[in-house]
Amino acid sequence: MYRATDSRLNRDVALKIVPAALANDEQRMARFEREAQLLAALNHPHIATIHGLEEAGATRALVMELVPGPTLADRIAQGPVPLEEALTIAKQIAEALEYAHERGIIHRDLKPANIKLTPDGQVKLLDFGLAKAMEDSPAVQDISNSPTLSAVATRAGIILGTAAYMSPEQAKGKPVDRRADIWSFGVVLYEMLSGKTLYTGETAPETMAHVITKEPEWGALPATTPGRIRRLLERCLTKDPKRRLRDIGEARIAIEDYLANPGAEAAARAVSGMAIPTATEPRWKLVLPWAGMAVFALAAIVGIWRPWTRGSSVRQNLSVRLNSVLGVDGILNTDFGASAVLSPDGTRIVYVVRAPGGVQRLYVRSLDQLQATALSGTEGGWDPFFSPDGEWIGFFAGGTLKKISVHAGGAITICEAANPRGGSWGEDGTIVLEPIATGGLYRVSAAGGKAEEITKLDAGAASSTHRWPKILPGGKAVLFTTATDVNTFADASLEIVELPSGARKTVYRGGFYGQYVKSGHVLFEHDGTLFAMPFDLNRLEPTGQAVPVVEQVLMNTERGSAQFSVSETGSLAYVQGKEVRSLVSIDWMGKDGKFEPLRQTPGNIYTIRFSPDGKRLAMAIDDASRRDIWTYDIERDTLTRLTFGGMWNEMPVWTPDGQRIVYSVLGSNDIPNLYWKRADGAGDAQRLTESKAAQYAGSWSPDGKTLAFYAIDQGTKTGFDLYTMTMEGDEKSGWKPGEPKLFLGTPALEVRPMFSPDGRWLAYMSNESGTMEIYVRPFPGPGGKWQISSGGGYDPQWSRTSKELYYRTNDQKIMVARFTATGDSFQADKPVLWSEGQFAARGTTAINFALHPDGKRFAVLKTPGGETEQQFNKVVFVFNFFDELGRKAPTK
């Protein structure tokens, strides 16, 4: 760009020289001139005027208005732009784009360097439409080039725009429309507010890759950024153009409304059904219109609203319950901790949702919105909890503790957590968690690092656990749940550990999943009811009796968890229902999706496995106090108990000859090891391993000499890995297990190894992609790997009668993939649904279906009465909940 003087009109102008390589191309210059004529028709105060084209020999130039002042890039280089100034600039940019879009012109290269700020505060957009004029056909686009072609390209049409500001569809070389400018507008506004570039890379291709794959780092925005402006940015920076803001005029209106009355956030939220809380208004009244639209008829709203108009005495004592749908297509995963968690200020809620395709992830929803937003990077995540300021969410996934901004962006790993049971984020920036299910509590910095133990299990206990920690206000103590029997928490206790001394004391016996709330109570679950107990935070002890406050709060006595959450502002969110754990029967399921009774007597049954001849089933059954291995003779309808030792016996696996069953036993050392026993019950169980690693059987090689299993070292808290172990000897001379050998160890979790019928392949589950999927590797290796499932896969099972590999989906249906295997090469077809039949979910420590040796039918666990697993897609909100606590459980 050059400064020049128009001698005919005696004015200063800007001169943009067209590269010689383009000036000699008659076809391109003809297109360029036509486009310049179109752009010359633009007459807007915020668009630099195009005066004309000049030609001197082989040189051609575009004559433009000379705009004084710095560029927006110069302004951003000085630091973040204050909110009001940034919005004033953004409003003028939006006005210019709106004017151009209405005339069919797209900028395609909007960036701070192309935006001038005049001394009188006016915005001028430069270089309007040049990239569009130089566009080649899509067939010759090369997305490896990124700079603005109007300035530096030697070929026209290689790529449109500048890498850091182009939309994802631009970066992919796809045709674009006005929504590409909307994306760039969002990037520019983001950079003004944050003072930092949204997407960067060492090279243009790397930057474009980040544009395509990475979510914006919403945490970089100032904490004071208004909610309406954040939502505008989210709409502009949605990668899918079909879900992006449709018209830049909408952005202009949103900014104008805010600038006209910055303090009227309440009025803005009222438009979408919610007002900002004030000191004199209870939150339920302000959120009521939003929730009412979702779940109540008009008459119900009126019935609730009328008491509000009768006086302050009613307002101060009225708690209101609203039943709300999730705002997302899917169901809550209630297997572990709370699946719907309120932010501390009560304005947001995070859900753990399993989508129809089987993928589980976290969704966040503002309570002034009807829809929830998926948090990319949280696939497979569960048990979320907020940071004290509500800006971050901690969660567990893939054997690790992670965090993610509520405004999206990438998930950040904090530490290992192989088999966790709860976390809590303290005011001092530390997180307390239980990383391995059957251990003590640990503390780690939210910034990452090594976790340090803060509680130890009681010496001499047959089995114990410390879980579901909640840091108390001030950070001087942690409330948690403990039990001497990890099979059931019906008689669990609430304990407190003081920090940093480590002193512990029991505060209540007979409850679990405790949480302190700012009304001065400890809430906990017992027998499907939420109880409240007055509690002195200074003395760390109860000051009154526990009383029931809410009935039918969904619980899980197997894990000691409950589905409720309370904000610091006095709102309660909970899932209504009975205990998640339920009795199941065993049914036959055919390819037609129909069910026939196999064993109708209901029981608390978990893993089921067929004997090699298909005449018996091995299974794990709970009786409320322990879990044992049983065998079931199908023809005789006889159930026989096989195990009597230990507290927790699970994962039975038949030997290929059907003579023995190997299984895991949780004994006095709190670490499951491998045992086996004759399937007819004769003789004593023989211990196969002595290890500090928790071990679970997978399958036997066809010759019965090698056992594949998976193990996790609780000392290092790394993920599960795959191992093999040989068995030497016979019944007469005695069996001697060999030393376990690592087959596959990675930072991801690898579990459930299953030998193919010919012993040449091992199928297994891994979450290396962020979601549990089925993979196959050659045995004994080495060799490659092949991913079989897509969108989630669990519990692989080989057919003995055909070249087919089966697995279940997250929504309890069976998929099948046909395969061919030649030499060291394994090729699988795309999996297809084997049957429409759906059976009962039994959690991650169970295998709820078994392929019969004939390869034609499955035994499945089914809820009696023909029901499938419980489907939870609603959350109950209780506003002014602290008022209710004050009436039912008054504090002293």
NORMO-V575373 format. One record per run of one state. SS is the DSSP state (~ for helix, > for strand, _ for the rest). FROM is the first residue (numbers start at 0). LEN is the number of residues. If there is no record, write none. Layout:
SS & FROM & LEN
SS & FROM & LEN
This chain:
_ & 0 & 1
> & 1 & 5
_ & 6 & 4
> & 10 & 8
_ & 18 & 1
~ & 19 & 4
_ & 23 & 2
~ & 25 & 15
_ & 40 & 6
> & 46 & 1
_ & 47 & 2
> & 49 & 7
_ & 56 & 2
> & 58 & 7
_ & 65 & 5
> & 70 & 1
~ & 71 & 6
_ & 77 & 5
~ & 82 & 20
_ & 102 & 9
~ & 111 & 3
> & 114 & 3
_ & 117 & 5
> & 122 & 3
_ & 125 & 4
~ & 129 & 4
_ & 133 & 4
~ & 137 & 3
_ & 140 & 8
~ & 148 & 4
_ & 152 & 10
~ & 162 & 3
_ & 165 & 2
~ & 167 & 4
_ & 171 & 6
~ & 177 & 17
_ & 194 & 9
~ & 203 & 10
_ & 213 & 4
~ & 217 & 3
_ & 220 & 6
~ & 226 & 10
_ & 236 & 4
~ & 240 & 3
_ & 243 & 4
~ & 247 & 13
_ & 260 & 4
~ & 264 & 7
_ & 271 & 11
~ & 282 & 13
_ & 295 & 2
~ & 297 & 11
_ & 308 & 3
~ & 311 & 4
_ & 315 & 4
> & 319 & 6
_ & 325 & 5
> & 330 & 2
_ & 332 & 7
> & 339 & 3
_ & 342 & 5
> & 347 & 7
_ & 354 & 5
> & 359 & 7
_ & 366 & 6
> & 372 & 2
_ & 374 & 7
> & 381 & 5
_ & 386 & 5
> & 391 & 6
_ & 397 & 2
> & 399 & 6
_ & 405 & 6
> & 411 & 5
_ & 416 & 6
> & 422 & 3
_ & 425 & 4
> & 429 & 4
_ & 433 & 8
> & 441 & 4
_ & 445 & 6
> & 451 & 2
_ & 453 & 11
> & 464 & 7
_ & 471 & 5
> & 476 & 7
_ & 483 & 9
> & 492 & 6
_ & 498 & 5
> & 503 & 6
_ & 509 & 2
> & 511 & 6
_ & 517 & 3
> & 520 & 6
_ & 526 & 2
> & 528 & 8
_ & 536 & 4
> & 540 & 2
_ & 542 & 4
> & 546 & 5
_ & 551 & 1
> & 552 & 1
_ & 553 & 1
> & 554 & 2
_ & 556 & 4
> & 560 & 2
_ & 562 & 1
> & 563 & 3
_ & 566 & 5
> & 571 & 3
_ & 574 & 1
> & 575 & 1
_ & 576 & 2
> & 578 & 1
_ & 579 & 4
> & 583 & 6
_ & 589 & 5
> & 594 & 16
_ & 610 & 5
> & 615 & 7
_ & 622 & 4
> & 626 & 7
_ & 633 & 4
> & 637 & 4
_ & 641 & 6
> & 647 & 7
_ & 654 & 5
> & 659 & 7
_ & 666 & 6
> & 672 & 6
_ & 678 & 7
> & 685 & 2
_ & 687 & 5
> & 692 & 8
_ & 700 & 5
> & 705 & 8
_ & 713 & 7
> & 720 & 10
_ & 730 & 3
> & 733 & 4
_ & 737 & 3
> & 740 & 4
_ & 744 & 5
> & 749 & 6
_ & 755 & 5
> & 760 & 6
_ & 766 & 6
> & 772 & 6
_ & 778 & 6
> & 784 & 3
_ & 787 & 6
> & 793 & 5
_ & 798 & 5
> & 803 & 5
_ & 808 & 5
> & 813 & 9
_ & 822 & 2
> & 824 & 4
_ & 828 & 3
> & 831 & 2
_ & 833 & 15
> & 848 & 3
_ & 851 & 6
> & 857 & 6
_ & 863 & 10
> & 873 & 6
_ & 879 & 1
~ & 880 & 8
_ & 888 & 4
